């Protein structure tokens, strides 16, 4: 049997289905069996769709915007890191009760911290040595949020000091005087030994006190060494 010959000058077959392209190359006249064979052997390769350039690479405008945003973010972070942390060395004021701002003496001792003002810096230990015959003046500064009269009571581990300034009829004595002056004697050393503590309590004129039955709103103190 003679083979069927199909004269074909140029056969181009393009099949596009589901993203696949099948293309037969230009051939010389061939019989049907040769054409079918080559068709079956033709490999079907998927077409790779290129990523749109506008998605693969941001446009100049988008790059500028992102760069500006990143720059602003860095600037904000730098400002935060360079912002000094607020110092804890400040007073904590109350809306109702008064607080002590400082207790100082004429020998250079001073403290700003009290029981309730939360001023963190300073120490009640002055490191000052007082001797027999030394005269010392103490002064306290305080603040009341309502502008009420503040009263002061000075007392000490020295009974003589307390009897002079801080006690009356067996009770703590409060006056409007925020300064006292005291001279160290042998009696003080005999009583308290080598350590003297001066304490001041304050309260303002009102019905209720911060410490309730304690009868005061704030307190501070200073410590000294005693020596003959």
Secondary structure, 3 states (H helix, E strand, C coil): CCCCEECCCCCCCEEEECCEEEECCCCCCEEHHHHHHHHHHCCCEECCCCCCHHHHCCCHHHHHHHHHHHHHHHHHHHHHHHCCCCCCCCCCCCCCCCEEEEEEECCCCEECCCCCCCCCCCCCEEEEEEECCCEEEEEEEEECCCCCCEEEEEEECCHHHHHHHCEECCEECCECCCEEEEECCHHHHHHHCCEEEEEEEEEECCCCCCCHHHCCCEEEEEEEEEEC
